Amino acid sequence: MLLELTLYLLIGFVVLLFKEATTLREVGRNTLYVVFWPYFLLLKYVSYIDQAKQNSRRR
């Protein structure tokens, strides 16, 4: 469990380093992203699936 949590946070903070936040607001937003990044990926996946369903209905 501890290893999984460590990997989860490590992946999130590596992404945070690539974003290079400059203001305090960006740092706060990026920290929330680190904590909830699987949730954001799931939301993106669901939105892509919904778009694909809508496109297939139009054909």
Steps between C-alpha positions, in 0.01 A plus 500: 500500500778741590689413182190564288440835667866595451488412131172687460643819651833460320330485161290803589796710615702407190217642290501805728869556422429497127227763539736751672252703704595864559222653710357383830163439336660269243686315775172442685322387185786269409508353849132415466585341166767287670251377757219431252680419170335156450160666539587760234618228262178309557296812422695552176443137405126527563476821295684334208264202515198733501636688197558174316144387575358829376706483182385145430134600548533780245614256229 
